[in-house]
């Protein structure tokens, strides 16, 4: 299986950072921006998925 890896320019990374902290951006978009940035810093897809799975589980617990 081929690795899923992206390379971000400085400008692309900055744009994704801005999306992550913007108040007007939906949560899902912020999560996607974070995932892209992590992948751009050579995190493995599996590790990124585990982080978001844990965050999703934690958010569900907070709703109870």
C-alpha positions as CSV (number, residue, x, y, z in Angstrom):
1,X,0.0,0.0,0.0
2,X,1.3,3.4,-0.9
3,X,1.8,6.0,1.8
4,X,-0.6,8.9,1.9
5,X,1.7,11.9,2.3
6,X,1.4,15.5,1.4
7,X,3.9,18.3,1.2
8,X,2.7,21.8,2.2
9,X,4.2,25.1,1.2
10,X,4.7,27.7,4.0
11,X,1.7,29.6,2.7
12,X,-0.5,26.5,2.6
13,X,0.5,25.6,6.2
14,X,-0.3,29.2,7.3
15,X,-3.7,29.1,5.7
16,X,-4.5,25.8,7.4
17,X,-3.3,27.2,10.8
18,X,-5.7,30.2,10.3
19,X,-8.6,27.8,9.6
20,X,-7.9,25.9,12.8
21,X,-8.3,28.9,15.0
22,X,-11.0,30.8,13.1
23,X,-14.3,31.2,15.0
24,X,-16.4,31.2,11.8
25,X,-15.1,27.9,10.5
26,X,-17.1,24.7,11.3
27,X,-15.5,22.1,13.6
28,X,-15.2,19.5,10.9
29,X,-13.3,21.9,8.7
30,X,-10.9,22.7,11.6
31,X,-10.3,19.0,12.1
32,X,-9.5,18.5,8.4
33,X,-7.1,21.4,8.5
34,X,-5.4,19.8,11.5
35,X,-5.2,16.4,9.9
36,X,-3.6,17.9,6.7
37,X,-1.1,19.9,8.8
38,X,-0.1,16.8,10.8
39,X,0.3,14.8,7.6
40,X,2.4,17.6,6.2
41,X,4.8,17.2,9.2
42,X,5.2,13.5,8.4
43,X,2.7,12.1,10.9
44,X,1.4,8.7,9.7
45,X,-2.2,8.5,8.6
46,X,-2.9,5.8,11.3
47,X,-1.6,8.0,14.1
48,X,-3.7,11.0,12.9
49,X,-6.8,8.8,12.7
50,X,-6.2,7.6,16.3
51,X,-6.1,11.2,17.6
52,X,-9.4,12.1,15.9
53,X,-11.0,8.8,17.1
54,X,-10.0,9.7,20.7
55,X,-11.2,13.3,20.4
56,X,-14.5,12.1,19.0
57,X,-14.9,9.7,21.9
58,X,-14.0,12.4,24.5
59,X,-16.6,14.8,22.9
60,X,-19.3,12.1,23.1
61,X,-18.5,11.6,26.8
62,X,-18.8,15.3,27.4
63,X,-22.3,15.4,25.9
64,X,-23.7,12.8,28.4
